[in-house]
Amino acid sequence: FNTNLALRSSYGNIHAIAGMKSGAKKGSEVYNANIDMDNFNVGRLIKQEKTVGRFTLNAKVNGSGTSVKNANAQFSANIVRADVKGYVYRNLVFKGNARNGLINADARMKDPNINFALDARVNLANKYPAIKATLNLDSINLQRLHFASSALRLHGKIVADIATADPDYLNGNIQITDLLVVQGTRRIQMDSISIASTADINNATLSIKSPVLSANMAGKYKLTEVGTALQETINKYYNTGGTTTRAKYSPQNFTFQAVITKTPLLTQFAPDLKQLDPVRLNGHFNSDAGDLVVNGEIPNTVYGTNQITNLKLAINTGNNALNYNFTVDKIATSSIQLLNTSITGSAQNNALSVNINIKDKNLKPQYRIAGMFKALNSQYQFRLKPDGLLLDYENWAVNPGNFIQYGTSGVLALDFNITNNNQTLGINTTNRKLNGPIQVSFERFRIETITHIAEKDSLKVGGTINGSAVIRDIAKSPVFTSDLNIKDFNFKSDTLGNVAIKVNNQQANTFAANIDITEKGNEVKLNGLYYTDRKENNLDFNLDIVKLNMKSIEGFTLGNLRNTTGDLTGRMKITGSPATPRVNGDINFNKVGFNVAMLNSYFRLNDEKISFNQEGIAFNDFTLVDSAGNKASINGAIYTKTFTDFKFGLDINANNFRAINSTREDNKLYYGQLYLNTRLRIRGDLNKPVVDGSLAVNDKTDLTIVLPQSDPGIQDRKGVVEFVNRSAPKLDSILLARQQDSVSKSDITGLDVTANITINKNANFNIVIDERNGDVVHIKGEAQLNAAVDPSGKTNLTGTYTVNSGSYNLAYATVQRNFTFKRGSTITWTGDPTSANIDLTAVYVANVPPIDLVEDQLSSETEKTMYKQKLPFNVNLNLKDELLKPAISFDIVLPDSNYSVSSDVTNNVDTRLAQIRQDPNELNKQVLGVLVLGHFIGDNPLQSSGGSSGVEGAIRNSVSGLLSDQLNKLVGNSIAGVDLNFGLTSAEDYSTGTAQNRTDLNVALSKRFLNDRLSVSVGN
């Protein structure tokens, strides 16, 4: 037949020219087709309109043979456009041919967001297909294709060589190379990934190797039957499916193991992953013997604020049971911490025993829950063991007949009562029938009994519950009523008062709520209705804050506020829906005071008000007063319709406002006093706040900033080993080596900030460069700066800081020297905060004699005596060029002045200093001598002509240590097998009645045996 079909419809247009005629025998028919599809709605045709849209394409086929193994054909397709998941793909070209079961196919696509080339060869002539394929993925943008919510692009090459493409007899390998992952602006280059499988009738192996995961499986198995065999083995002990029909599968017998390791690659994908010791999983399975063993461990993992320590898992079949054992030393998050936790038990005869144990840090049992799950056809039943309940170190009595049963038929709770002294908690079906009303009752039940499990202040909640809650008609249309009272409800030791909660939905599709807070000087009422059958206007509540003491809610600030005083009052009407609530009313702050713990600044709100209206939250001259009576005012509004998305329209003005008044105990990174003038405008929204204005640092400011240290301080020079990261930037320690991006780029993106910053010349800043060694900069100066942060997080700073006064206290071991900054020194920013240009000079005045500097030029003792007079030399420390890569140099200058020595002395000294400036090594040697030894260093460093006997003794001791160090290095390299140590000590001896210099040489020899377990020493 031959056909020429033109279809015009609401689906789109199709034009097909096709023909077919008989061949030499059945199955060898000859055919051809040319199909054009124009804007055709394929999704509507296949009933997948949410994910598939319209296609435009051309396809051709020409050949003979209608079965896969005898077809000889040429085929091609050009997909001009295809709408899939809301993205329109373009320019996919596909062509190939089939020859007696051998198929060659090539595909190319050059779309702006997916560009690849695929070459594939498939052999269908044998029992199992064989595939050889190479995919060169130039790029794919998964976000643009709507397969990822954030920016994610991939590049790489995949080569597959599958000899038998049958999952039960899989032979072949897949190699993924040149893989590049781009997440936003981060480029992650990955090592190769390989997947290899071999299989025959007796054995099979499967392995995966990647930079993060290494796993393998070996034995006799079929991948399509492994899951069925495992489920069948588990069902022998605990049948969760309710069926007793034995599944059909061949014997499965294999071992497996997997290891996950932390690599730089994994850290790039998960930057918050601070530690990951190797995670291991191994075991074996034999379906015929019913033998299953699984062992796993996670030694230590730290992800952000979450930590898992020494987690172990063991599952095995033994003693006609499926046994499990889960233990962990520590599970910690920002809100909870569980110590020494174990979950153990076994499954046998459709019963699963559960034993949960938690011990405290002293390994004393704190919590224990022991019970039994049973599978009863379509129902599950849980019972607590009579002696199986320990809550907060106390044993609780359990009714022996207790159980809770649930499943498709409904819920039944009988005699599920636990008691401890006068505390009771009960869960019971009141009429003792399936799906009858369930009552949960409390009598003097202490909330702390449960919350103490967390071991964290964030869950430090307490109070005593009395009352009950009842759920009726649970299977069809549940009706809920509650009448609960919590006496002395408290959080973090601050008691809110008594809380009464009455809720019911006795009226169809309506929950009525009445919540009252009383006692402890508080009175708060919330009452109203919530309608469940409405899409809008679900809420109709009234909140009446008659009085709410700030002290009662201080704990809810999680320690951020302290020493609170005053109270809140107000009334609000809450309507609308949970998604878009409408809040109208005011909250009044009555003589409220509080201390912001991090700043240690006390603020007052004498008589202020926040208003809620249709637009959002309004501030009308909302004034914050510091402890000195200075004010900061807020005017404007925070606009919102949802109370989750906010837009800003705020102005903040302050005059000489003390924002910080803290000590090191309050905040280790910055403390002191910071006084500010501000004129700030805050606009934009949460995604892109826009801040502009001015900020002035006032004269009363005295702020200390501690630069965080990452490396331990050096306490002694003996045996120091320095590990050097050659890829790290070489930055000078005086200005502190820091990752530049942490300063030049903010962690918070979306901000758009522009501010003019003025620093008063009397504002004092103390910068602790090295807290351990005592390196501190004290500095005063003035500046006019412009700071900006753009939405990408890039920080920009321009302007000049001019030093008026200050000092740099340099400390090393027992040596401390105070350098005074030269007035007029500058730090100039032109953009990147880390790329500032510096021109700083710091001066240390050293009163030392110049004798050692010029002694070789003097002939008479009279002349030498003249040069023993101490003179005030300036040791200049010069820092220039880039802030983080400064050019550092020293100089020694004798200032012009009237000294008590002749001009010949000063002229000769100046001449000698000019000479040594020509030799940087000599200059640095003299600087070291003046700073550390307290004198210049002559040509003979073991002898000094300057100073008194006390100074001489100090010098002799310094030189003794230096010489001892050199002698030890010499013999350490020359005599193998023994340790030979020299100690040269020099001191003044008064044993004869007069001061005499005494030098002793101590020699010690030692030899170590038995792998350093035995040491023999000779010497003094």
N, C-alpha and C positions, 0 to 999 in steps of 0.2 A: 504494500500500500504506500501511498504518498499523501501527505497532508500539508496544507498551508493554513494555519490557525491564527486568527487575530482576535484577541480577547480584550474588550474594553469594559471595565466595571469600577465600582467604588473601591475595590481592593487595589486597583492599578491596571496597568496594561501588560499583556504578554503576547508576543508574536513568535510562533514556532513553525519552522519548516522542517519536516521529518519524513523519512521513508524507510521501508523495510521490505526485503524480499527473501525467498527461500534460498538456502544454500545447498551444498551437495548432500547433506544429511541433516537430521534433526539436531538442533543445537548449534548449527553453523550458519545461522541466518546472517545476512548482510544488512547493515543498518547505517543510517546517518541522521544527524539532527543538528539544527542551529536554532537556539532559543535566545530571544531577547526579552528581558524583563525590565520594565520601566516604572520606577517608583511604586513597586508592588508591596502591599502590606502583608509581609510574611508572618509577622507576629499575630495578626488577626486570624490568618488562615490556620495557624497551629495553636491558637488560643494561648499565646504567651505575650500579650500586648504590653505587659509591664516591663519586659526585658528586651523584646525584639520588635523592631519597627519596619520601615520600608527599605527595599533593596532595588538597586539598578545594576543589571549585569548582562553579560553575554556568555553563553556556553555552547561548545561544539563537541560533537563526538562522531567518529567515522571509523567503522571496522566491521568485524564479523565474529561470531561466537557469542553465545549467551551465558556460558558458565565461566567461572573465574579461571579454571585451569585450561580452557581452550580458547579464551578470548584473544583476538589480535586486533588492537584498536589504538587509535590516536584520540586524545581528548585534551581540551583546554577550556579555561574559563577566565574571564576578566570581570572582576567585581568592581564596578565603578564607585559605588557607594553602598554602605550597609549600616543600618542603625541598630546597634546592640548596646544595651544598658545606658541609653541616652547619649552615646557617642557615635558619630558618623565616621565609619572607617572608609578609607579611599585607597584605590589603586592596588588591589590584590590581584596578581597575575599568577595563574596556575596552569601547568601543562604537563603532559606525560604520555606514556604509552604502555600497553599491555601485550606481552608475548608469551602465550602458553604458561600462564601462572607467574611470570616475572613482570613486575610493575616498576617502572621508573617514573618518578614524579619530581617536579621542581616547583617551588612556590617562591614568589618575590613580593615584597610589599614595601612601598615607600610612602608611608603616611607620616605627617609631621610628628606623631606621637608613638608610632610603632614602625620600625624599619628593620626588616630581617630578610635572610635568604635561607631557604630550606632545600636540601637535596636528599631524596630518599629512594631507597631500593628495597622492594619487598618481594620475597619469594614465597608464593602460595602453593607451589607444586608438591611440597612434602606434607607430612602429617601435621606438623606445627609450622606456623609462619616464621620466616626469618627476615629480620629487618636490619638494614644499615642506613643510618641517617646522620646528616650533619646540619646543625642549625647555627648559623652565624647571626646572633642577635646584636645588631648595631646599637639599637636603643629601644627602650619601651618605657613610656611614662604611665605608670599604673594609676596615678592620681587623675590624670586627664582622661584615662579610659574608664574611670569610676570603679576601679578595683581596689583603691586605697584612699583613705580619708585625708592623708597628709602627703606632702611631696615625696615621691619615691620613684626613682628611675633605675633601670638595670641595663647592663651590657655584659656580653659573654659569649662563649661558644660551647655547644653541647654536641658531643659525638656519641652515638649509640651503635653498638654492634651486638645484636641479639640473634643468636643462632637458633634458638627455639623460643618463640614468644608465647609460651604456655605457662601460666602462673604456677602450675603444679610441677612442671619440668623446665624451669627457667634457666637458660644458659645464655650468658652474655654479660656485657658491661656497659656502663654509661659513664662518660667522663665530662665533667664541667670545668672549663678552664677560662682564664682571662676574665674572671667574674668581677665586675665593678658595680657597687651599690652606691647610689647617691641619695642621701636623705637630706632634703633641704639644701644646705650649703656644704654638708659633710660628704666627702668622697671616701668610700671604704673599699680598699682593694683586697680581694679575698684570694686565698690559696685555692688550689684545685680540689674538687670534690669527686670522689669515685664511688660507684656502686657496682658490685660484681656478684654474679650468681652462677653456680654450677649445679647440675642435677642429673642424676640417672636413676635407674630403678631402685638402687640400694642406698645412695647417699645424696645429700644436697648441702650446699653452703650458700650463705648470703652475707655480704660484708658491706659496710658503709664506712668510708674514711673521709673526714673533713677536718678543717682547722679546729672545730669545737667538739664534734662528736665522732667517736670511734666505736663501732658496734659490729658484732658478727653473730651468726646463727649457724649451727652445724649439726647434722644428723640425718634422720630419715623423716621427712615431713612433706606435706602438701600445703601450700600457703592458703588455698581456699578452704582447707579443712581444719587448720590449727585452731581457729576460734571456736568452731563447733566442738572439737575434742576437749578444749579447756572448759567450756561451759558444761559439757557432759560430766566431766570429772568433778566440778564444783557441785553440780546437782546431786551427786551421790550423797553429799553431806548436808547440803542446804539447797532445796529446789525452790528457786525464786519464781520460776515460770509456771508452776502448777501442773506441768505435763509430765507424765511418766513414760511416754513413748521414747525408746532409745533411738537416738539419731544414728545415721549411717555415715561412717568415715573409716578410712584406712588407718592402721597403726601409726601413731605419731611419737617419735622418740628423738629428742634433740637437746642440745645445750645452747645457752645464749649468754652474752655479756655485752655491756655497754659502758662507756666512760665519757663523761662530759668534763672538759677542762677549761679553765679560764685562759684566754689568749687576748692579745691586744685587739683582735678582731671582735671578740665578744664584748669587750669593754666599749668599743665604738658603737655597737648596736645598743648597749645598755650602759650608758655613762654612770648611772648610779650604782652599778655593781662594783663595790669596793673590794670584796673578797669572795672567792669561790674556790674552795679546795676541791680536788677531783671528786665528782659525783659518780658512784659506781653502782651498777645493777648487774647481777648474774644469777644463773640458776639452771635448772634442767627440768624436762618434762617427758614422762613415759606414759602414754595413754593406756597401754595394755596393763601395766603394773599399777596404774592409778597413782603414779609417783610424781609429785609436783614440789619443787623447791625454788623459792625466789628470795634472794638476799639483796638488800640495797643499803646504801649509806650516803649521807650528806654530812661530811665532817664539820665544815664551818662555812656559812654563807652570810654575807652582809650586803644588803641591797637598800641603799638609802638609810632610813632609820629602822629597817627591819633586819632581824638577825635570827638565824637558825644555827644551833650548835649541837653537833654530835647526834644527828638523827639517824636512826637505824630501823630497817624493816626486815622482818623475817616471816616467810610463809612456807609451810611444809605440810605434807600429808604423813601422818604417823599415828599409831595406836587407833586406827579406824576413825580418824578425825582429821579435819582440815584446820590446822593450827595457825594462828597469826600472833605476831608480837611487834608492836610499834613503840619505840622509845625515843625520847629526845631530851637532852639536858636543858635546852633553853629555846623558847620561841618568844621573841620580843618584837613588838611593833611600837608605834608612837603612843598607843593607848593601852595596850595590855602586855603582860609579861608572864609566861608560864614556865615554871622550873620543874625539872625532874619529872616529866610527864610520861606515862606509859598507858597504852591501850592494848590489852591482851585478851585472848579467848580462843575458842575453838568452835567449829561447826560439826554437828553430828546428829543424825536422825532428824533432819529438818529443824534443828534447834541451834541457835547461835548464841554462845555465852559471850558477855561483854564485861570487862573489868577495866575501869578507868581509874588510874591512881595519879595523884599529884602530891609531890613532897616539896617542902620549903627548902631554903638554901642550906639548912642544917640537916637535910634528909629526913626530917620528921614528917610523917604522913599528915597531910592537910585536907585533902579531898579524896573520896573514894565513892564510885558508883558502880555497883555490880548488879547485873541483871541478865535476862534471857529473852531473846527474840525467838518466836516460833512461827513457822509458815503453816497456816491452816487453810488449805485449799486456796480460796481467793482472799483470805484474810491474813493479817499479821497481828501477832500478839506480843506485847512486852510486859514482863514482870520484873519488879525489883526483888532481889534476894533479901530475906528477912534481916540478915546481918551485913548487908552490902552497902550501907549508906553512911558516909562520914562527910560532914560539911563543916568547914572552918574548924578543924581539929576535934569536933564533937560528934559522937555517934548518935544517929537518929533511929528511932524505932519505926519499923515498917510493918504494916498489916500483912500477915502471911498470905492472905487471899487476894492481894492486889493484882490488877492487870488493866492495861489499856489495849483495846482491840480495834483495828481499823482496816478498811479495805473497801471494795466496791459495794458491799452491802451496807456500810455505814460505820458508825463509831459507837463503842460501848466502853465505859470506864467504871470499874467496880472496886470499891475498897482501896483506892489508891490514896492512902493517907499516910503521912509521915509526921512524927512528933519528936520534940526534944524539950523536956521540961514543960514550959508553958507555951511553947511555939507549936503551931500546927499548920500544915498545908494539905489540902485535900482536893482531889479531882474525882468527881463521881457523877454517874448518870442517875438522876434523882428517882426515876421510876424503874431503874434496873432493867430497862429494855433497850434493844438496839435502836439507835437514833433518837433516844429520849433526851430530855433536857440535861445538859451537862453543866454542873456547878463547880466553879473553882472558888474555894473558900480559904480565907486567911484568918488566923488568930494569933495576934502578937508576933507575927513573922518579921524577923529583922532582915532588912535589905542587905546588910553587911554580910550576912551568911553566904550570899552569892557573890557579891562584888569583891570580897577579899581574894577571890581566886585570881584577880587580874594582876596583883602586885604592882599596881601603878597608881599614882596620885590622880590621873585623869579619870579613874573610875572609883574614886573615893567617895561613894554615895552611901548614905545611911538613912535610917528611919524605921518605924515599926508599922506594919500593914495590918489592918483589921478590915473585915468585910468580905464581900463575895461578888462574883460575876457569873451570870447564867446565860447560856446559849441554847435557844430552842429551835426546833425544826431545822436541824443542821443539814439534813440531806436535801431539802428543797429550797426554802427561803428562810435563811437563818435570822432569828430575832435575838438581839443582844441587849442585856441590861446589866448595869454594874452599880454597886454602891460600896466604894472603897474609901478608907480613911488612912492617911499616912501621918503618923504622929512624929513630930520633930524631924521632918525631912531636912537633910543636910547634905552639903557637898563641900568636900575639902575643909571640914570642921566648922563651916559657917552654916548656921541653922536658919532655914527659910521660914519655918513654922509648921503648922498643921495643914495638910492638903486634903480636901474632900473632893472626891471625883464621883459624879453621878452621870452615867451615860445610858441611854436606851434608844432602841429603834422600834418601839412598840407601834408607832405609827408607820405605816408602809412607806418605804423609800425615804425615811427621815430619821436622822440621829439627833436626839435632844441631849444637850450637854450642859451641866452646871458644875463648875470647878471653883472652889473657894480656897483661898489661902488666908489663914488667921494665925493669931498668937505671934510672939516675938516682936510686937509692935507693928505687925504687917496686916493689911487688909486689902485683898485683891479678889475681884469677882469676874469670872468669864462665864457667860451663859448665852445660849442661842441654839440655832438649828443648822444642820447640814443635810441638804437634799441630794440623794444619790441618783435620782432619775432625771436630773437636769444637766444640760450641757453648759449652761451659763446660770449665773445667780444662784450657785449652790450654797453660798455662805450667808448667814444672817446672825451675826454675833455682836454682843456688847461687852467691851472690856472696861471695867471700872477699877482704876488704881486709886483707892482711897488713901493708902500710904504704903510705900515699899522702902524699907530701910536699905541704904547702900551697903551697909555692913552685912546684910543677909545674903546679898548676891555677889559679894567680893570673891568668893571661891569660884564662881562661874567664869571669872576672868583668867583662871589658870595661873594665878600668881603675877599677872601683868599689872594689876592694881593692888595697892595695899593702903592701910591706914585710912580707909574710906569713912566719911561722915555724911550726914544729911539724909534726905529721902527724896523719892519720886512720887508725883501724883499725876493724875490725868484720866481722861475718858476718851475712848475711841469706839467708833462704829465700823465693823468689818463686814463688807458685803462683797458681791462679785463671785469669782470662782478661785479655786486654788491656783490656777495658772495665771489669772489676772485679777488679783484681789483689789478691792477698793477700800482704802483706809482713810477715815476722816476723824480728826481729833488732835489733841495735844498731849505732850508729855512735859511736865514741869520739873525742873531741877531746883530743889529748895535747900539752900545753904549746903550744897554738895561739895565735898572736898575729897581729893584722892592723890595718892602718890604713884607716879608711873615708875615701876620698879626698875626698869632698864635705864631710865634717865635719873632716877632718884630726885625727881622734881615734883614738888607739891603744887597742885593747881586747885582753884576754886571756881565753882559755878554758883554765884550767889543767888540769883533769881532769874534763871534762863528758861527758855522754852523752845522745843522742837515741834513743828506743826506738820501734820500729815493731811494731804488733800488729794484731789483728783490728779494733780500734776506729779506728786511724789512727796519729797520731804523738804520742808522749807526752813531756812535759818534767817532770822531777822535780828541782826546785831547780836548774835550769839557770842557772848564774851567769856573768854577764859582768862583767869587772873593767876599770875604766878605768886610765889611766896613773898616777893618784894613789892607786890601791888601793881606790877606792870601788866598790861592787858594785850590780848590778841583777840581780834574779832573776826567772825565768820558771817558773811552775808550771801544770800542767794539760795539756790535749791539744788537738790539731787533729783533729777527727773526720772520717773520710772512708772511703768504700768504693771510690771510683773514682780517687782522686788527681787529679781534675779539679774536683770539687765538695767544698767544705770547710765544716765548721761549727767554730766556735771555742768553746773553754772554757778560756781563759787568764787568769792573774793575773800582772801585772807590777808588781814593787815595786822601788824604788830609793831610796837615801839619798845625797844630795849627789853624784849621779852626773854626771860631766862628759860631756854629750852632744855638745857642739861645742867644738873647740879649733882653729879654722881661721884662715887669713889671707885677705886679699883675693885672693891668687893661687889659693887653693883654691876659693873661691866668691865671685863678684862681688856677689851680692845679699845675703848675710848671712855674717858672719864674726866671730870673737872667741871668747869662752868663755861657755858656758851650762851652769850647774849646776842640777840638778833633783832634787826628791823626787817620787816618783810612787807612787800606789796606784790602779792601773787594773784594771778587769775588762773583758775582751773576750769577747763572746758573739755569737750570731747566726751568719750564714753570709756567703759571698762577695757575695750579692746584697743583704744587709742586715746589715752588721756593727753590733753594738750595743756601744758603749764608754761606760763610766761610771766615775767615781772622782774623784781629786783630783790636782792637780799644783802643786808649789811651785817658784818661781824663787828660787834662793838668793842669799846676799849676795855671793859671789865672781863672780857673773855680770857680764860686761862684753862686751855684744853690740852689733855694728854692723849696722844694717839699711839697705840702699841702696834707696831707692824708684826703680824703673826710669823712665827718661826717654824720651819719645817725640818731643820737639821739640828742635831744635838750639838751643844757647844763643846769646844776642845778645852779640856782641863789641864792636860799635860802633853808634852811633846814626845814622851817615850812610846815608841812602837805605834805611831799613828799610821794607819793605812787609809789612803784617800781613794775612793771609787769615783771615777770621772765619767759622766755621760757626755760622750763626744758630740752627740747631736744637740745638746742643750746650748742655749746662747751663753757666751762668756760675759757675765755681768759682774761688776765689781761689788764686793760684799758690803762696802761702806754705804752704797745706795740701795742695797738689798736686791738680790736676784729674784725677780718675780715674773711670772708669765704675763707678758704684755697684754694679751687679749683680755685678761681679767680686769684691767683698768680701762683700756681703750674701747672695750665693748661690754655693755651692761648685760647681766643675766636676764633682765626683764626687757622683753621686746614689746613694741607697740607704743611706748612712751614718746611724746613729742614735747621736749622741754627746752625752753630758752630762758636764761636768767642772767641778769647783770649782778655781779658779786663785788661788793666793796669790803675791803679788810682794813680796819682801823689800825694805825701805826702802833698803838699801845696794846693791841690784842696779842696775847702770849700763847704760843703753841709749843708743846713739848712732844717731840717725836722719839719714841723709844725704838731704836734700830735693832739693838740686840739686848733683850731683857736679861738674859743669863749673864752676859759679860758686863753689862752696865753701860753700853754705848747709847748716849742720849743727846739729842739736839734740842736746845732751847733757842727759840727764835721769835723776834718781833720784826714786823715790817708792814708795808702798806701795798695795796694792790687794787687795780680796777680790772676785773676779769669778766669774760663772757663765757658762760658754760651752756652747752647744748647736748641733748640726747635725741637722736632721730628715731623713727619707728623701728628701724632695724636693730636698734640697741647700740649703735655707734655713738661714742662719746667724743665731744669736741670742746676744746678749751683754748681760749686766746687771751692774751694780756701778759702783764709783767708784774712779778712780785719783787719788790725792792727791800732788801734787808736793812733795817736800822740798827739792830743790835742782836746779840745772841751768842751762843757758844755751843761747841761740840765736845762733850765729855767722852774721850776715847779711853776705854779700859781694856787692858789685856793682861791676864794673870794678876800679878801684884802691882803692875804699872798702871797708873792713872794720870792722864794728862788732859788739861782743859784748854781747848782751842777757842779763841774768840773770833767771831765772824767780823770781817771788815765791813764797815758801813758802805753801802752802795753796791754790794754784791747783788746779783739779780738771777732770777729764774724766769725765763720767757717762754710762754706757750704759744704755738702758732697753729694748733689743730689737735693732733693726737696727744692726750695727756702724757703718754710715755715718751714722746719725742721732743720734750722741752729742751731748749738751749740754756745751759747754765754757765754762769761766770761768777764762781764763788771763791772767796779767799778766806781761810781761817788761820789765825795766828796764835802760836804758843810761845810765850816769853820764857826762855830758858836762861837762868843765871848760872853760867858756867865759865870757867877760866879758859882762855884761848891757847894755853901753853901747848897742849897736845897737837894743836892745829899747825903751829909754826915752830915747834921745838927744833926740828932739824935745820932751821935757818939761823938759830941762835948759837953764839959761841961762848959767852960768859955767863956765870951764875947770876950776876947782877941783872942781866937782861932777862934771864929765865924767871927770876923772882918777880919782875914787873909784869910778866904775862900770866902769873898765877892769880892775878886779881880777877874776880868774877865780873862778867859784863852781861848786860841784858840782851841776848840774841833773840831775834824773832825767827821762829821756825814757821814758814809759810806753807800751808797745804792748799794747793790750787786745783780746782776742779773746773773744767771747761768742756765745751761741746755738748754732746747728747746726755740727757739725764741718766739713762740706764747704761750708756757706754761712755762714761766720762774719760777725758784725757786727764790723768792725775799726775801731778808733779809736785816736787818739794823745792824749797829754797831756804837758805839761811842768810839772814840779813842783820847787820849791826846798825841800828837806827842812828841817825845823826843826833848827837846830844853832847852835853858837857859831862864827860866822865872823869873819874878821879885818876885817870892814867894819861900819859902823854899822847900827843897826836901821832907820834911815831908808832905807838902800839896800835891805835885804831887804823892808821893807814896801812900798816903791814897786815893786819887782820883782814881788812877790806880787800887788799891785793890777793891774799891767799884764798879768800872766799871766791873772788872772781876766777881764780885758777881752777878751783875744784868744780865750778859750775860748768866748765868745759868737759868734764868727765862725769856723766850721770851715775856711774857705779860708785865713784868716789863720793859724790854728793849724797847719794842714798846711804852710804856707809856712815858718813858724818851725821846725817839726820838720825839714823838708828842709834848712834852713840849718844847723841844729845838727849833723845827721847827716852831711851831704855836705860843706858848706863849712867846718864847724868854728866857726861863729859865728851869732848871730842876724842876721836880714835887716832892715835899716832901711827907712825910706820911700824912700831913694835907694839902690837895690841896687848902684849902681856905685861906691859909696864906703862904706868901713867904717872906724870909728874904733877898733876893737879889734884887738889882736894886734900882733906885731912885724913888722919888714920882711919876714921870711921868710914869715909867714902872709899878709901883704899881697900879696906876690908871687904866692903860690898862688891867692889870691882873684882877683887881677887876671887871671891866666891863665884861670881858670874863666869869669870874666865875658867875657874876650876871645873864648873859644870860643863862648859863648852869643850874643854880639853878631855874630860872624862868621856864625853859622848863620842869624840873623834877616836880615842884609843879603843873604845869598845867596838866601833865600826871596823877599825883596822883589823883587830884580831878575829872578829867574827867572820871576816872574809878569808883569813889566812890559815886558821887552824880548824880542821874539820873534826867532828866527832865529839868535841868537848865545848863547854861554855866557859869562856875566860872573861872575867869582868875586872875593870880597873875603876878605882875611885880615887880621885885626886882632890884632897881637901886642903883649904888654906884658911888660916885663922890667926888671930893675935893671941899669944901665950903670955900669961902674967904669972906663971908658976915661979919664976926667978925673982919676982918683985918688980921687974920692969917690963914694959911692953916689947915683945919680940914677935916677929913674923914667923909662923911655923907652917910648913907644908908637909903633909903626909900622903903617901901613895899606898893604897890598899889594893891587894890583888886577891881574887877568889877564883878557884877552878872547880867546875862541877861536871859530872858525867851522868847521863840518864840511861837507864836500862829498862827492859821489859815494857816496851811501848810507853815509855815515860811514866811507868808506875813506880819506879824506884830511882831516886836521885842521890848520888854521893857527892858531897861538897868538901873542899879543902881550902882553907885560906881565911882571911879576916875581912 
